[in-house]
Amino acid sequence: MVELSAEERSIASGAQGEGAAMALRIVTEAARLMGAPRLIPVASAHIDGALYHGDSGTLFAERLVAGDARVAVRATLNVGALAPAGCAAIRLPAHERDMAGRMMRAYEAMGCEPSWTCAPYQAGHRPAVGTDVAWGESNAVIFCNSVLGARTNRYGDFLDIACAIAGCAPDYGLHQPENRIASLLIDVSGLSRALRSSDVFYPVLGTYLGRAAGNAVAVIEGLQGCTNEDRLKALGAAAASAGGVGLFHVAGVTPEAPDAATALGHVAPREHLVLTPQELQAALARLSTAGATQRIDAVAIGSPHLSLAEIAEVERLLAGRKLAAPLYANTGRHVVGPLAANGRRAALEAAGVVFVVDTCVVVTPILPEIDGAVLMTNSGKFAHYAPGNTGYAVTYGSLCECVESAVAGHLVREALIWS
Amino acid sequence: MELTAEILIPGEAVSAPCLALTAPISFWGGVDPRTGLIIDARHPQRGASIAGTVLALPGTIGSSSASAVLLELVHAGKAPAAILMDAPDAILLLGIIVAREMGWQAPPALRLPAEQQQALAGRRLTLSASGAIIIN
């Protein structure tokens, strides 16, 4: 039984309008289902529910708007199915385009910020360590928990906006400190430091972590001095695609893991895994589906959305050359705005880069339909979802290999030692 | 024969054939929201329709948009008649909670352990509003 405060009961019965009442009833029902004894206040929300999957989601959002619902806390928006900031053309039929647009406007009308990015944490939305929040989108959830040290469960469509309107969430799962303690220890210190310090390692490690951990919490030992924020972003996104991981710790790096023993709660781990080169190879192989072909029809980078630092790396690798295959650079308006202001966007577009802003190539139809097409990517999440959602087979590689392949128009590999 | 299940989300009595999945499913990318057909290429029940069935789920996996797919199935008239779940899931079942808030006819959900689900496969079941499952 969920215990509501007097104020919560009055909101649920309509004291602040029907939209607020509906939101609080939804949060309370979720709490009852999950056995949460009470609701707790949340400081912010990140909303994944504004991506169009069918008309019913639009009707739900418009019902909330009609009931005068407003978000009670800061709420950023994840990607939508359209790209109001322009860039790549979207091949969505007229009815779907109209309903997707109505849905996006309804969420904005409730006071959500038009951030339209899956990397809100690099667009200025960074809750403090220990803060309870209600975030959706699996990569944002895992980054928020692991790298920022704020506390969120994986909030699905509808519950995310309901929590933002109600300003509270069910008290269970990763909101409770005891559920944030690692039960699994993964030791990667046997791999070379060069590999551990390379970007291309992290989506592969994330794929391994997702499969090894499922939805358990792991602490990784052996990455001190090897990581940066974009590497942790790539690690989390891959882990959350390959498994149900909502939180991981990196000993000596992430805020709840000054060392492995602390992350484990000073208890012996349930399982102690040592990552071997063979297992790493297996995880690497899992990221590609295209087989031994040299064919590349397109390159897609930016899942999660590219940071300014990642764009700067593309510019460095491109070094003024032109692309033979299109390179889709998925990012948010928080990145493309500054790029446009100083002419860098125009220069990249002239070279053949296609910016995809406010959305991305796996959630809405952007890539042209081509029989037997192959997509190259450096993203573990794109590698996971592109075959099902776009029909393209996938070849995984480093950012350098992605840029060189786009320049050449066929697969180019660099010498890399996976051990 | 009769079983008793914990009610996760109440609803009216229903009578329908049982589709008991033999593997967990992700509704997003796994079920077509317009037709109710299982489209996950790797799923053992690929091609089966969940519309109008008592759908027995040994587990749910994957995307947090499962709730949106279930709501869309309800709206399109392609939802299961009832759902049996091994454990409550705050993502999938949100689709039913929201459908009820929208005033749409939504399926009830009952909790039934995965090991009891397979015996119901293909049988016609009658579910009472109080959580009794009668195997016809």
Interface residues (C-beta under 8 A of the other chain):
Chain A: M22 R25 I26 E29 A30 L33 M34 G35 D48 G49 L51 H53 G54 D55 S56 G57 L59 F60 R63 G136 E137 S138 N153 R154 Y155 G156 D157 F158 L159 P170 G244 Y385 G388 N389
Chain B: L8 I9 W28 G29 P33 R34 A41 I61 S63 S64 S65 A66 S67 A68 V69 L71 E72 V74 H75 A76 P88 A90 I91 L93 L94 G95 I97 V98 E101 M102
